[in-house]
Amino acid sequence: MGEPEHTDVVVIGMGPGGEYAAGALAEAGLHVTAAEDRLVGGECPYFGCVPSKMMIRAANLIAEARRVPGLAGSATVTPDWSPVALRVREEATDYWDDKVAADRFTGKGGHLVRGRATITGPGEVTVGDRVFRARRGIVINSGTEPAIPPIQGLAGTPYWTNREIIQAEQVPESMIVLGGGAIGAELAQVFARFGTAVTVVEALPRLVSFEEPEASALIERIFTAEGIKVCTDAPAERISHNGTQFSVHLGMSTLMAERLLVATGRRSDLAALGVAAVGLDASAHAIATDGWMRAADGVWAIGDVTGHGAFTHMSMYQADIVVRDILGQGGEPADYRAVPRVTFTDPEIGSVGLTSAQAAAAGLRVRTGLTQVPYSARGWIHKAGNDGFIKVIEDADRSVLVGATSAGPCGGEVLSALQVAIRAEVPVATLRNMPYAYPTFYRAIEDALKGLS
Ligand SMILES: Cc1cc2nc3c(=O)[nH]c(=O)nc-3n(C[C@H](O)[C@H](O)[C@H](O)COP(=O)(O)OP(=O)(O)OC[C@H]3O[C@@H](n4cnc5c(N)ncnc54)[C@H](O)[C@@H]3O)c2cc1C
């Protein structure tokens, strides 16, 4: 070990939030040392949001083209993955090269250290043979890894996680997707639209099980109509690979496919990170923080590792709070009442705040309103591809919305009005007493509000 190197702040992990916080603190004049083991920018630009949404954009174009007959003539669609794979390489990930992001950070005066960081004491971080002493503190933004379930036979097979599928240069003939959450559902639909025979295997009784039951039913109906096989209540018991094919044993039946995508959630290894050295619980699922993202004296945590939702917008939101806290700028602490999330399937499932089940479990007197998008003026005009619904959850005692789901074309965009209503606690009477632009998709919110009972 060399002599300890002194710095103001060590940022561990340069995910979206870490990158933002490290850059902002460096620009503010602090001596910032950022440790990154893989790629500056984290999962989102290289293996997550950005390339997956490029894939989704391409897959949705195919679906739209297939909707031309009956509405606009005829169209022959020949899916071709090569422009998608190229775009992921050239535009999204620079062939998985983070030079631009790394230079952006060092250009702000930051100090980038490549390698795996471990917290080795209060204010002390070790990367390889270098030891850093942070005068102000440590910001943890170590993110999450794909969680691999302990299914018999799975380890050692050439399964894909999000990291491999994002790099796919060809679409497989067949694929089993283990896990019907947001990542599994999005990628299942992409590859099915490009011609892969896809089966989604979900141990729970429904896909996207963290969403309203209506959202799960909608996605299962759409997937089935598009030829995706959906197996719910189907825990995989054993998995094998014979050199060319995967076999997934589900108790009474066995599925076979060329590829297996494991999308069964995310995990973080707090013990390996060394959090015990600053008095934190290394066996915990996530790092507990206060409203200022403080986890311990001189330790802040942001992003997936805090357990408030594995979203880029959460990581960035929390990073801004940490920057304000470290720079003594004040402002508001974190508020998680109106956290939005979008599953970018087609239809998109956007949701914010509590589901009806969560609101009831919280002891609220719940009223719900639901309207179907195809029955709205815009949905009817839209016709093919108009599936969706808007569901609003009211705390009837306070007459404010506490949750909402917006599923349908542009479901994630329609969500914005509902997010503002929930975050600002706009009285339902006010939401009812305003004109909604005709004929927009968001206008269906008015119908959902009328249906509150
Ligand atoms: C396929 C997929 C699609 C997604 N789509 C969306 C989406 O549409 N919208 C959305 O909001 N979110 C999406 N997400 C989630 C999103 O990618 C993450 O929430 C986001 O990257 C924020 O994570 P983070 O800031 O916690 O850190 P991460 O992005 O996970 O980055 C953490 C970084 O820390 C580094 N690191 C970890 N430990 C150490 C260590 N000890 N020393 C040094 N470096 C370390 C890692 O190498 C990594 O680069 C998606 C994720 C996946 C996998």
The ligand as an ORCA input file, in Angstrom:
! r2SCAN-3c Opt
* xyz 0 1
  C     -32.226     -3.707    -19.061
  C     -32.459     -2.556    -18.130
  C     -33.309     -1.552    -18.499
  C     -33.528     -0.472    -17.659
  N     -34.384      0.496    -18.063
  C     -34.600      1.569    -17.268
  C     -35.459      2.614    -17.687
  O     -36.033      2.566    -18.776
  N     -35.630      3.666    -16.863
  C     -35.012      3.739    -15.648
  O     -35.197      4.732    -14.938
  N     -34.182      2.751    -15.216
  C     -33.970      1.682    -16.007
  N     -33.109      0.697    -15.582
  C     -32.457      0.820    -14.264
  C     -31.244      1.753    -14.359
  O     -30.302      1.264    -15.278
  C     -30.581      1.952    -12.990
  O     -31.543      2.224    -12.019
  C     -29.602      3.093    -13.127
  O     -28.470      2.691    -13.861
  C     -29.201      3.711    -11.810
  O     -28.369      2.865    -11.119
  P     -27.290      3.363    -10.076
  O     -27.070      4.814    -10.206
  O     -27.681      2.864     -8.751
  O     -25.958      2.627    -10.515
  P     -25.560      1.707    -11.729
  O     -26.022      2.276    -13.006
  O     -25.885      0.310    -11.403
  O     -23.984      1.912    -11.703
  C     -23.203      1.563    -10.607
  C     -21.745      1.609    -11.010
  O     -20.951      1.352     -9.869
  C     -19.866      0.545    -10.240
  N     -19.412     -0.135     -9.017
  C     -20.145     -0.957     -8.225
  N     -19.433     -1.331     -7.159
  C     -18.240     -0.729     -7.286
  C     -17.069     -0.714     -6.496
  N     -17.010     -1.396     -5.348
  N     -16.004      0.008     -6.915
  C     -16.055      0.700     -8.073
  N     -17.133      0.735     -8.862
  C     -18.215      0.038     -8.468
  C     -20.422     -0.380    -11.289
  O     -19.385     -0.867    -12.110
  C     -21.386      0.548    -12.033
  O     -20.774      1.158    -13.142
  C     -32.863     -0.405    -16.409
  C     -31.974     -1.411    -16.029
  C     -31.768     -2.479    -16.873
  C     -30.807     -3.542    -16.443
*
